[in-house]
Amino acid sequence: MSIDLPAAPAFGAPIELHPTPEVLRFLATRRSTSAVTLTGPAPTEDEIEALIALAARVPDHGKLSPWRFVILDARAKAAFAQRLEDLANARGDARAVAKLAKLKTPPLGIAVISSPRAHEIPEWEQQLSAGAVCTTLLYAAQALGYGANWITDWYAYDSEAKAILGASAGEQVAGFIFLGTAKEPPLERERPDPKALTTRWVG
Ligand SMILES: Cc1cc2nc3c(=O)[nH]c(=O)nc-3n(C[C@H](O)[C@H](O)[C@H](O)COP(=O)(O)O)c2cc1C
């Protein structure tokens, strides 16, 4: 799919607010696609650039950009998976090896690294912004017609795995967003009842 995006607004340009029913319809049926059902084609280089540019527009208290992206194209992802498999095998951890299927199968991954700055803005808020980046990547990928899945398996938390990825000690992996073309449409999952999660503060 070709990308037809408006240019990023110039600094200080007024942003028109208007209803976008298509976005509402999209959100009403948005769905992750299981990583192990993702195949090629993957987003193109232009599309990856657009996905990252869209994701980088998330709310960000203090304008700190407390996150960064690591693109894992098919070749890099295979090499990363091999390093993780070697690590898991050295530990005799067959379960960890099996978990790598979600990393190995999709044709593309984008790791979102939460990279909090030393700043008066609480670290929690900076991490929330990284979560928003992950969500926006999912939305934008699906809007481009791709399937995407937010995954944090053991290799998002393991210190040796994080070092292989290139995350520093103060950083955390907010998520691996795996992307590709859905081999089969995802099926709707159970959803919570929003009413059961909502109260009104009455003082
Ligand atoms: C922070 C985070 C980490 C997740 N990690 C995993 C994971 O490691 N493995 C997995 O199967 N699903 C994981 N999920 C769940 C899926 O990404 C997805 O949200 C879930 O399948 C529900 O689908 P939906 O996005 O269509 O609601 C994670 C979700 C979040 C928010």
The ligand as an SDF file (V2000), in Angstrom:
LIG
                    3D

 31 33  0  0  0  0  0  0  0  0999 V2000
    2.9210   -4.4150   27.4330 C   0  0  0  0  0  0  0  0  0  0  0  0
    2.3210   -5.5870   26.7180 C   0  0  0  0  0  0  0  0  0  0  0  0
    3.0780   -6.7370   26.5490 C   0  0  0  0  0  0  0  0  0  0  0  0
    2.5460   -7.8410   25.9180 C   0  0  0  0  0  0  0  0  0  0  0  0
    3.3160   -8.9560   25.7670 N   0  0  0  0  0  0  0  0  0  0  0  0
    2.7850  -10.0550   25.1870 C   0  0  0  0  0  0  0  0  0  0  0  0
    3.5650  -11.2400   25.0410 C   0  0  0  0  0  0  0  0  0  0  0  0
    4.7320  -11.2840   25.4100 O   0  0  0  0  0  0  0  0  0  0  0  0
    2.9790  -12.3220   24.4810 N   0  0  0  0  0  0  0  0  0  0  0  0
    1.6700  -12.2950   24.0540 C   0  0  0  0  0  0  0  0  0  0  0  0
    1.1710  -13.2990   23.5560 O   0  0  0  0  0  0  0  0  0  0  0  0
    0.9120  -11.1770   24.1620 N   0  0  0  0  0  0  0  0  0  0  0  0
    1.4350  -10.0650   24.7210 C   0  0  0  0  0  0  0  0  0  0  0  0
    0.6690   -8.9330   24.8550 N   0  0  0  0  0  0  0  0  0  0  0  0
   -0.7420   -8.9460   24.4080 C   0  0  0  0  0  0  0  0  0  0  0  0
   -0.9240   -8.6740   22.9090 C   0  0  0  0  0  0  0  0  0  0  0  0
   -0.0510   -7.6710   22.4400 O   0  0  0  0  0  0  0  0  0  0  0  0
   -2.3350   -8.1760   22.5600 C   0  0  0  0  0  0  0  0  0  0  0  0
   -2.6030   -6.9890   23.2510 O   0  0  0  0  0  0  0  0  0  0  0  0
   -3.3590   -9.1730   22.9160 C   0  0  0  0  0  0  0  0  0  0  0  0
   -3.2020  -10.2870   22.1000 O   0  0  0  0  0  0  0  0  0  0  0  0
   -4.7750   -8.6000   22.7930 C   0  0  0  0  0  0  0  0  0  0  0  0
   -5.1020   -8.2720   21.4830 O   0  0  0  0  0  0  0  0  0  0  0  0
   -5.7230   -6.8680   21.0630 P   0  0  0  0  0  0  0  0  0  0  0  0
   -4.5520   -5.9170   20.9690 O   0  0  0  0  0  0  0  0  0  0  0  0
   -6.3860   -7.1360   19.7650 O   0  0  0  0  0  0  0  0  0  0  0  0
   -6.6490   -6.4380   22.1300 O   0  0  0  0  0  0  0  0  0  0  0  0
    1.2120   -7.8050   25.4360 C   0  0  0  0  0  0  0  0  0  0  0  0
    0.4580   -6.6210   25.5930 C   0  0  0  0  0  0  0  0  0  0  0  0
    1.0060   -5.5340   26.2220 C   0  0  0  0  0  0  0  0  0  0  0  0
    0.1670   -4.2890   26.3800 C   0  0  0  0  0  0  0  0  0  0  0  0
  1  2  1  0
  2  3  1  0
  2 30  2  0
  3  4  2  0
  4  5  1  0
  4 28  1  0
  5  6  2  0
  6  7  1  0
  6 13  1  0
  7  8  2  0
  7  9  1  0
  9 10  1  0
 10 11  2  0
 10 12  1  0
 12 13  2  0
 13 14  1  0
 14 15  1  0
 14 28  1  0
 15 16  1  0
 16 17  1  0
 16 18  1  0
 18 19  1  0
 18 20  1  0
 20 21  1  0
 20 22  1  0
 22 23  1  0
 23 24  1  0
 24 25  2  0
 24 26  1  0
 24 27  1  0
 28 29  2  0
 29 30  1  0
 30 31  1  0
M  END
$$$$
